[in-house]
Amino acid sequence: MIASVFIGTSVDGFIARLNGSFDFLPEGGGEPHGYNEFFASVDALVIGRKTFEVVLPLPEWPYGDKRVIVLSTQKLDLSKVPAGRVEQMQGAPREIVSKLEGRGIRHMYVDGGVTVQRFLREGMIQRLIITRVPVLIGEGIPLFGSLPKDVRLEHVQTWHYASGLVKTEYRILS
């Protein structure tokens, strides 16, 4: 199983404002920068409850009919999802990966600050694709939190776009 992160941040490393808003990201994702191709390559998306609550009220469900796993220990009302295949799970990242692998999932997209941090801490992420948006927001929800040890990365490639977006892909070595 390959677990990948594809995420946008401010240049100062925040994925959202303190209130959860990501209004500093380009509307509609900005110019094409590989997200659609990446999303088409994954079998399932794993997000946390907070990310789920942020995307649920959007005018259009952003994940189409892709399988979405929402991690939460609280009971969620999934009937509000307008379309798509959504289920709730709980457990440690290793357990989640094992369950999904058993269901034939080969490429998993991990999204959401706390969820990315938990999977990274347990060594369950193999690939990071980070798109930096040319803005400083000063404070917010950081992409990375504390780690029990260094996480060594191998630079794969960096792309830059006319709007100022800079996307970098890393392979996780440790």
C-alpha atoms as an extended CHARMM CRD file, in Angstrom:
* protein
*
       174  EXT
         1         1  MET       CA              0.0000000000        0.0000000000        0.0000000000  PROA      1               0.0000000000
         2         2  ILE       CA              1.1880000000        3.4670000000       -0.8660000000  PROA      2               0.0000000000
         3         3  ALA       CA             -0.1040000000        6.3220000000        1.2840000000  PROA      3               0.0000000000
         4         4  SER       CA              0.2990000000        9.7650000000       -0.2560000000  PROA      4               0.0000000000
         5         5  VAL       CA             -0.3360000000       13.3180000000        0.8600000000  PROA      5               0.0000000000
         6         6  PHE       CA             -1.2410000000       15.9910000000       -1.7040000000  PROA      6               0.0000000000
         7         7  ILE       CA             -1.8440000000       19.2640000000        0.0750000000  PROA      7               0.0000000000
         8         8  GLY       CA             -1.6590000000       23.0320000000       -0.3150000000  PROA      8               0.0000000000
         9         9  THR       CA             -0.0150000000       25.2880000000        2.2510000000  PROA      9               0.0000000000
        10        10  SER       CA              0.8120000000       28.9140000000        2.7230000000  PROA      10              0.0000000000
        11        11  VAL       CA              4.5190000000       29.6280000000        2.2840000000  PROA      11              0.0000000000
        12        12  ASP       CA              4.7390000000       29.7600000000        6.0900000000  PROA      12              0.0000000000
        13        13  GLY       CA              3.4620000000       26.1740000000        6.3100000000  PROA      13              0.0000000000
        14        14  PHE       CA             -0.2120000000       26.4790000000        7.2700000000  PROA      14              0.0000000000
        15        15  ILE       CA             -2.9480000000       24.3450000000        5.6800000000  PROA      15              0.0000000000
        16        16  ALA       CA             -5.7980000000       26.4260000000        7.1170000000  PROA      16              0.0000000000
        17        17  ARG       CA             -6.5020000000       29.4210000000        9.2890000000  PROA      17              0.0000000000
        18        18  LEU       CA             -7.0970000000       28.8480000000       13.0070000000  PROA      18              0.0000000000
        19        19  ASN       CA            -10.8670000000       28.7700000000       12.3250000000  PROA      19              0.0000000000
        20        20  GLY       CA            -10.3920000000       26.0260000000        9.7000000000  PROA      20              0.0000000000
        21        21  SER       CA            -10.8890000000       28.3380000000        6.7160000000  PROA      21              0.0000000000
        22        22  PHE       CA             -8.6750000000       27.7880000000        3.6980000000  PROA      22              0.0000000000
        23        23  ASP       CA             -9.7590000000       30.9810000000        1.9130000000  PROA      23              0.0000000000
        24        24  PHE       CA             -6.1280000000       31.8260000000        1.0910000000  PROA      24              0.0000000000
        25        25  LEU       CA             -5.9120000000       28.8740000000       -1.3290000000  PROA      25              0.0000000000
        26        26  PRO       CA             -6.6550000000       29.7020000000       -4.9640000000  PROA      26              0.0000000000
        27        27  GLU       CA            -10.3410000000       29.4260000000       -5.8160000000  PROA      27              0.0000000000
        28        28  GLY       CA            -11.0930000000       26.1020000000       -7.4790000000  PROA      28              0.0000000000
        29        29  GLY       CA             -7.5380000000       24.9480000000       -6.7700000000  PROA      29              0.0000000000
        30        30  GLY       CA             -6.0250000000       27.5510000000       -9.0790000000  PROA      30              0.0000000000
        31        31  GLU       CA             -4.3830000000       26.6410000000      -12.3240000000  PROA      31              0.0000000000
        32        32  PRO       CA             -4.0100000000       22.9200000000      -13.1220000000  PROA      32              0.0000000000
        33        33  HSD       CA             -1.0910000000       21.5790000000      -11.0780000000  PROA      33              0.0000000000
        34        34  GLY       CA             -1.6090000000       17.8250000000      -11.0850000000  PROA      34              0.0000000000
        35        35  TYR       CA             -4.2980000000       17.3890000000       -8.4430000000  PROA      35              0.0000000000
        36        36  ASN       CA             -6.8770000000       15.8640000000      -10.7920000000  PROA      36              0.0000000000
        37        37  GLU       CA             -4.3640000000       13.3540000000      -12.1320000000  PROA      37              0.0000000000
        38        38  PHE       CA             -3.2200000000       12.5290000000       -8.5960000000  PROA      38              0.0000000000
        39        39  PHE       CA             -6.7910000000       12.1070000000       -7.3320000000  PROA      39              0.0000000000
        40        40  ALA       CA             -7.6120000000        9.8000000000      -10.2470000000  PROA      40              0.0000000000
        41        41  SER       CA             -4.6780000000        7.5770000000       -9.2070000000  PROA      41              0.0000000000
        42        42  VAL       CA             -5.9270000000        6.8770000000       -5.6630000000  PROA      42              0.0000000000
        43        43  ASP       CA             -8.3240000000        4.1480000000       -4.5860000000  PROA      43              0.0000000000
        44        44  ALA       CA             -9.4920000000        5.8310000000       -1.3810000000  PROA      44              0.0000000000
        45        45  LEU       CA             -9.2450000000        9.0620000000        0.5630000000  PROA      45              0.0000000000
        46        46  VAL       CA             -8.6960000000        9.0310000000        4.3410000000  PROA      46              0.0000000000
        47        47  ILE       CA             -9.6330000000       12.2240000000        6.1880000000  PROA      47              0.0000000000
        48        48  GLY       CA            -10.2730000000       13.2510000000        9.7550000000  PROA      48              0.0000000000
        49        49  ARG       CA            -13.5490000000       14.4620000000       11.2160000000  PROA      49              0.0000000000
        50        50  LYS       CA            -12.5440000000       18.1470000000       11.1150000000  PROA      50              0.0000000000
        51        51  THR       CA            -11.6890000000       17.9810000000        7.4050000000  PROA      51              0.0000000000
        52        52  PHE       CA            -14.9820000000       16.1540000000        6.7890000000  PROA      52              0.0000000000
        53        53  GLU       CA            -16.8800000000       18.8920000000        8.6300000000  PROA      53              0.0000000000
        54        54  VAL       CA            -15.1350000000       21.5850000000        6.5600000000  PROA      54              0.0000000000
        55        55  VAL       CA            -15.9310000000       20.0050000000        3.1760000000  PROA      55              0.0000000000
        56        56  LEU       CA            -19.4490000000       18.7430000000        3.9800000000  PROA      56              0.0000000000
        57        57  PRO       CA            -21.1960000000       22.1260000000        3.6020000000  PROA      57              0.0000000000
        58        58  LEU       CA            -19.4470000000       22.9530000000        0.3070000000  PROA      58              0.0000000000
        59        59  PRO       CA            -21.9410000000       23.4740000000       -2.5300000000  PROA      59              0.0000000000
        60        60  GLU       CA            -20.6080000000       20.3800000000       -4.2990000000  PROA      60              0.0000000000
        61        61  TRP       CA            -19.1750000000       17.1910000000       -2.7380000000  PROA      61              0.0000000000
        62        62  PRO       CA            -15.5210000000       17.4910000000       -3.8120000000  PROA      62              0.0000000000
        63        63  TYR       CA            -14.7150000000       13.7660000000       -3.9570000000  PROA      63              0.0000000000
        64        64  GLY       CA            -17.2490000000       12.4800000000       -6.4830000000  PROA      64              0.0000000000
        65        65  ASP       CA            -17.8020000000        8.7560000000       -6.0700000000  PROA      65              0.0000000000
        66        66  LYS       CA            -14.3040000000        8.0820000000       -4.6900000000  PROA      66              0.0000000000
        67        67  ARG       CA            -14.3000000000        5.9460000000       -1.5350000000  PROA      67              0.0000000000
        68        68  VAL       CA            -13.8610000000        8.2740000000        1.4700000000  PROA      68              0.0000000000
        69        69  ILE       CA            -12.9340000000        7.0400000000        4.9370000000  PROA      69              0.0000000000
        70        70  VAL       CA            -13.6090000000        9.5170000000        7.7560000000  PROA      70              0.0000000000
        71        71  LEU       CA            -11.6170000000        8.8440000000       10.9210000000  PROA      71              0.0000000000
        72        72  SER       CA            -13.4590000000        9.7300000000       14.0890000000  PROA      72              0.0000000000
        73        73  THR       CA            -14.2720000000        8.2720000000       17.4720000000  PROA      73              0.0000000000
        74        74  GLN       CA            -17.4990000000       10.3140000000       17.4810000000  PROA      74              0.0000000000
        75        75  LYS       CA            -20.5620000000        8.9560000000       15.6720000000  PROA      75              0.0000000000
        76        76  LEU       CA            -20.9760000000       10.8780000000       12.4130000000  PROA      76              0.0000000000
        77        77  ASP       CA            -24.1370000000       11.4900000000       10.4280000000  PROA      77              0.0000000000
        78        78  LEU       CA            -23.0500000000       10.3130000000        6.9880000000  PROA      78              0.0000000000
        79        79  SER       CA            -26.5400000000       10.7350000000        5.5470000000  PROA      79              0.0000000000
        80        80  LYS       CA            -25.6950000000       14.3940000000        4.9150000000  PROA      80              0.0000000000
        81        81  VAL       CA            -23.1700000000       13.4190000000        2.2390000000  PROA      81              0.0000000000
        82        82  PRO       CA            -24.8700000000       14.3800000000       -1.0350000000  PROA      82              0.0000000000
        83        83  ALA       CA            -23.1510000000       11.6760000000       -3.0690000000  PROA      83              0.0000000000
        84        84  GLY       CA            -20.2400000000        9.3370000000       -2.8750000000  PROA      84              0.0000000000
        85        85  ARG       CA            -19.1670000000        6.3460000000       -0.8530000000  PROA      85              0.0000000000
        86        86  VAL       CA            -18.3310000000        7.4660000000        2.6620000000  PROA      86              0.0000000000
        87        87  GLU       CA            -17.7370000000        5.3600000000        5.7460000000  PROA      87              0.0000000000
        88        88  GLN       CA            -16.4400000000        5.9820000000        9.2370000000  PROA      88              0.0000000000
        89        89  MET       CA            -13.5050000000        4.1730000000       10.8420000000  PROA      89              0.0000000000
        90        90  GLN       CA            -11.4760000000        4.5520000000       13.9750000000  PROA      90              0.0000000000
        91        91  GLY       CA             -8.1710000000        3.2070000000       15.1220000000  PROA      91              0.0000000000
        92        92  ALA       CA             -4.4570000000        3.7080000000       14.7970000000  PROA      92              0.0000000000
        93        93  PRO       CA             -3.0410000000        4.4560000000       11.3490000000  PROA      93              0.0000000000
        94        94  ARG       CA             -1.4840000000        0.9650000000       11.0890000000  PROA      94              0.0000000000
        95        95  GLU       CA             -4.8970000000       -0.6110000000       11.7500000000  PROA      95              0.0000000000
        96        96  ILE       CA             -6.5870000000        1.6130000000        9.1710000000  PROA      96              0.0000000000
        97        97  VAL       CA             -3.9470000000        0.7860000000        6.5490000000  PROA      97              0.0000000000
        98        98  SER       CA             -4.2560000000       -2.9330000000        7.3000000000  PROA      98              0.0000000000
        99        99  LYS       CA             -8.0730000000       -2.8580000000        6.9970000000  PROA      99              0.0000000000
       100       100  LEU       CA             -7.9790000000       -0.9360000000        3.7210000000  PROA      100             0.0000000000
       101       101  GLU       CA             -5.2210000000       -3.1240000000        2.3070000000  PROA      101             0.0000000000
       102       102  GLY       CA             -7.4160000000       -6.1190000000        3.1010000000  PROA      102             0.0000000000
       103       103  ARG       CA            -10.1370000000       -4.5220000000        0.9730000000  PROA      103             0.0000000000
       104       104  GLY       CA             -7.8120000000       -4.2190000000       -2.0100000000  PROA      104             0.0000000000
       105       105  ILE       CA             -6.8610000000       -0.5630000000       -1.6120000000  PROA      105             0.0000000000
       106       106  ARG       CA             -3.4200000000       -0.0430000000       -3.1480000000  PROA      106             0.0000000000
       107       107  HSD       CA             -3.0650000000        3.7610000000       -3.1680000000  PROA      107             0.0000000000
       108       108  MET       CA             -4.4920000000        5.8340000000       -0.3400000000  PROA      108             0.0000000000
       109       109  TYR       CA             -4.7050000000        9.6320000000       -0.1640000000  PROA      109             0.0000000000
       110       110  VAL       CA             -4.3230000000       10.9650000000        3.3920000000  PROA      110             0.0000000000
       111       111  ASP       CA             -5.6540000000       14.4850000000        3.9870000000  PROA      111             0.0000000000
       112       112  GLY       CA             -6.2570000000       16.8180000000        6.9130000000  PROA      112             0.0000000000
       113       113  GLY       CA             -3.7950000000       18.2550000000        9.4060000000  PROA      113             0.0000000000
       114       114  VAL       CA             -4.1860000000       15.9300000000       12.3950000000  PROA      114             0.0000000000
       115       115  THR       CA             -4.6810000000       12.8740000000       10.1780000000  PROA      115             0.0000000000
       116       116  VAL       CA             -1.5380000000       13.5890000000        8.1370000000  PROA      116             0.0000000000
       117       117  GLN       CA              0.4130000000       14.1690000000       11.3420000000  PROA      117             0.0000000000
       118       118  ARG       CA             -0.7890000000       10.8850000000       12.9210000000  PROA      118             0.0000000000
       119       119  PHE       CA              0.0150000000        8.8140000000        9.8170000000  PROA      119             0.0000000000
       120       120  LEU       CA              3.4020000000       10.5160000000        9.4560000000  PROA      120             0.0000000000
       121       121  ARG       CA              4.3120000000        9.8940000000       13.1110000000  PROA      121             0.0000000000
       122       122  GLU       CA              3.5570000000        6.1820000000       12.6690000000  PROA      122             0.0000000000
       123       123  GLY       CA              5.6090000000        5.9520000000        9.4700000000  PROA      123             0.0000000000
       124       124  MET       CA              2.5860000000        5.2330000000        7.3030000000  PROA      124             0.0000000000
       125       125  ILE       CA              3.1510000000        7.9120000000        4.6100000000  PROA      125             0.0000000000
       126       126  GLN       CA              5.4350000000        7.1250000000        1.6640000000  PROA      126             0.0000000000
       127       127  ARG       CA              4.9210000000       10.2090000000       -0.5130000000  PROA      127             0.0000000000
       128       128  LEU       CA              4.4290000000       13.9280000000        0.1550000000  PROA      128             0.0000000000
       129       129  ILE       CA              3.3000000000       16.3620000000       -2.5240000000  PROA      129             0.0000000000
       130       130  ILE       CA              3.1430000000       19.8730000000       -1.1130000000  PROA      130             0.0000000000
       131       131  THR       CA              1.9760000000       22.8770000000       -3.1140000000  PROA      131             0.0000000000
       132       132  ARG       CA              3.0000000000       26.1820000000       -1.6080000000  PROA      132             0.0000000000
       133       133  VAL       CA              0.6940000000       29.1050000000       -2.3300000000  PROA      133             0.0000000000
       134       134  PRO       CA              2.4400000000       32.4990000000       -2.5570000000  PROA      134             0.0000000000
       135       135  VAL       CA              0.9510000000       33.9520000000        0.6150000000  PROA      135             0.0000000000
       136       136  LEU       CA              1.9810000000       34.3300000000        4.2640000000  PROA      136             0.0000000000
       137       137  ILE       CA             -0.9220000000       34.0770000000        6.7150000000  PROA      137             0.0000000000
       138       138  GLY       CA              1.0600000000       34.3880000000        9.9590000000  PROA      138             0.0000000000
       139       139  GLU       CA             -0.8290000000       31.8030000000       12.0070000000  PROA      139             0.0000000000
       140       140  GLY       CA             -3.0370000000       28.8390000000       11.4040000000  PROA      140             0.0000000000
       141       141  ILE       CA             -3.1540000000       25.0710000000       11.4260000000  PROA      141             0.0000000000
       142       142  PRO       CA              0.3240000000       23.7590000000       10.5860000000  PROA      142             0.0000000000
       143       143  LEU       CA              0.8570000000       20.9160000000        8.1670000000  PROA      143             0.0000000000
       144       144  PHE       CA              3.4470000000       19.3150000000       10.4150000000  PROA      144             0.0000000000
       145       145  GLY       CA              3.4550000000       18.9050000000       14.1700000000  PROA      145             0.0000000000
       146       146  SER       CA              5.9190000000       17.3540000000       16.5680000000  PROA      146             0.0000000000
       147       147  LEU       CA              7.6010000000       14.1350000000       15.5070000000  PROA      147             0.0000000000
       148       148  PRO       CA              9.2500000000       11.4650000000       17.6520000000  PROA      148             0.0000000000
       149       149  LYS       CA             12.2570000000       11.4290000000       15.3050000000  PROA      149             0.0000000000
       150       150  ASP       CA             13.5140000000       13.0140000000       12.1110000000  PROA      150             0.0000000000
       151       151  VAL       CA             11.7120000000       12.0100000000        8.9360000000  PROA      151             0.0000000000
       152       152  ARG       CA             14.2380000000       11.8330000000        6.1080000000  PROA      152             0.0000000000
       153       153  LEU       CA             12.9710000000       12.8890000000        2.6920000000  PROA      153             0.0000000000
       154       154  GLU       CA             14.2290000000       12.3630000000       -0.8210000000  PROA      154             0.0000000000
       155       155  HSD       CA             13.4250000000       15.1840000000       -3.2400000000  PROA      155             0.0000000000
       156       156  VAL       CA             11.6840000000       13.7830000000       -6.3150000000  PROA      156             0.0000000000
       157       157  GLN       CA             10.8000000000       16.8800000000       -8.3090000000  PROA      157             0.0000000000
       158       158  THR       CA              9.7030000000       20.5170000000       -8.0290000000  PROA      158             0.0000000000
       159       159  TRP       CA              7.3740000000       22.3110000000      -10.4270000000  PROA      159             0.0000000000
       160       160  HSD       CA              6.5360000000       26.0070000000      -10.5350000000  PROA      160             0.0000000000
       161       161  TYR       CA              3.5320000000       27.6560000000      -12.1260000000  PROA      161             0.0000000000
       162       162  ALA       CA              2.7540000000       31.0770000000      -13.5900000000  PROA      162             0.0000000000
       163       163  SER       CA              0.5060000000       32.0100000000      -10.6370000000  PROA      163             0.0000000000
       164       164  GLY       CA              3.4050000000       31.4860000000       -8.2180000000  PROA      164             0.0000000000
       165       165  LEU       CA              2.3640000000       28.0340000000       -6.9910000000  PROA      165             0.0000000000
       166       166  VAL       CA              5.3630000000       25.8050000000       -6.2350000000  PROA      166             0.0000000000
       167       167  LYS       CA              4.7080000000       22.0620000000       -5.9770000000  PROA      167             0.0000000000
       168       168  THR       CA              7.3410000000       19.7410000000       -4.5460000000  PROA      168             0.0000000000
       169       169  GLU       CA              7.2040000000       15.9610000000       -4.3200000000  PROA      169             0.0000000000
       170       170  TYR       CA              9.1830000000       13.9880000000       -1.7390000000  PROA      170             0.0000000000
       171       171  ARG       CA              9.6280000000       10.2980000000       -1.0970000000  PROA      171             0.0000000000
       172       172  ILE       CA              9.8530000000        9.4130000000        2.5880000000  PROA      172             0.0000000000
       173       173  LEU       CA             13.0020000000        7.4770000000        3.4240000000  PROA      173             0.0000000000
       174       174  SER       CA             12.5800000000        6.8060000000        7.1550000000  PROA      174             0.0000000000
